Amino acid sequence: VVFQASTRLNRCAIALLTAFLGLIMVVFQASTVERCTSNTQRSIRVYTNVTRAQRPSDLSPEDIKSVRIFVFFVGYQRSGHSLVGSMLDAHPHAVVPHEFMLFERLVDRNDNSTLFNRTILYNELWKHSVADATRGWRSDLAYEKAARKGYTLAIGGTSWHGAFTRLKVIGDKSGGKAARVFHRKPAEFREAYERLRIAVGVPIRVLHVVRDPFDIIASDTLYAASPVAGQRLRNVSELQKLSDPKLLVARARHLLTSSAAVDAMITACNMTVLELHVADLLLDPRAGLERLCAFLEIDCFDDYVRACGAKVLPPPALHVQELVSWPPEVRSYLRQELSKYPFFRRYLP
């Protein structure tokens, strides 16, 4: 009798424990669903221009055939090409995602066989662009991170991030990555470029975004020393001057390597290139955007210019390079080395 009573009590305890654990799971699942639903609704609220017919998996054969230009960027990190890429993606006739890493995928990764298929490539680029618009650096969600990062890449107003009216230009903005791939594997890069040219079947245009090289090195040095400070370069007056000759030289060598790679890449692949200086874009956004649109054979609409122009800040009174201590011998050496490249000569005294 005692044994039977004890067994019944154990069974009751197990049943109660099971019910309690089940209740906890129900509450957890409900909380998870609520969070997921909230995030989904938030993403939908962030960008409502992406209609069902324009979802990544729905690029039609007509959309793909309507593409007239394939574009990608070459350049250097901390040069401003992310802003230019965001402006281009905001055009109603263009899809240019942020950091798709096209040539890293074509040369270094195992998915290169699929990306040489035009339909697959265009859909992957389109999918990446929509992701940027809904939850990436080109979305309103990015503004939550702005206090930490110091900037977002979203173009406001009537921009077309993650959407388009008629697709005429498609491509990738990964300028610094392309230069690094060419530097490591020039022969493989040239082969990938040729296969890409055949696969897309339309002219390939290249955007070379250029900034004052001393500002590039200084910005890169500040970011390497402290990512949070480096990303807050908009408030340059709040940053203290950095003195780290070893780090400065390392970042200068990185720029020189990338510059040599870009110069050799353009020549080796016989690229059709637009050289776009960020300083000119800051001084006259309309003129810069008109050059960009003419190069890519798309219209430069007034509302598009206004939306992009609102994102452009006037040139700062203090150059970023003034936030770094430059040993005289380093600056002299850089002037000598940078003078080898025509695209940097305007910045050399």
Secondary structure, DSSP 8 states (H G I E B T S, - for coil): -HHHHHHHHHHHHHHHHHHHHHHHHHHHHHHHHHHHHHHHHHHHHH-----GGGSGGG--HHHHHH--EEEEEE--TTSSHHHHHHHHHTSTTEE--B---HHHHHHTSTTHHHHTSHHHHHHHHHHHHHHHHHHSTTSGGGGGGHHHHS------TT--TT--SS--EEEEB-HHHHHHHHHH-HHHHHHHHHHHHHHH-S-EEEEEEE--HHHHHHHHHHHHH-HHHHTTGGGGGGS--B--HHHHHHHHHHHHHHHHHHHHHHHHTT-EEEEEEHHHHHH-HHHHHHHHHHHHT----HHHHHHHHHH-----SS-GGGGB---HHHHHHHHHHHTTSGGGGGG--
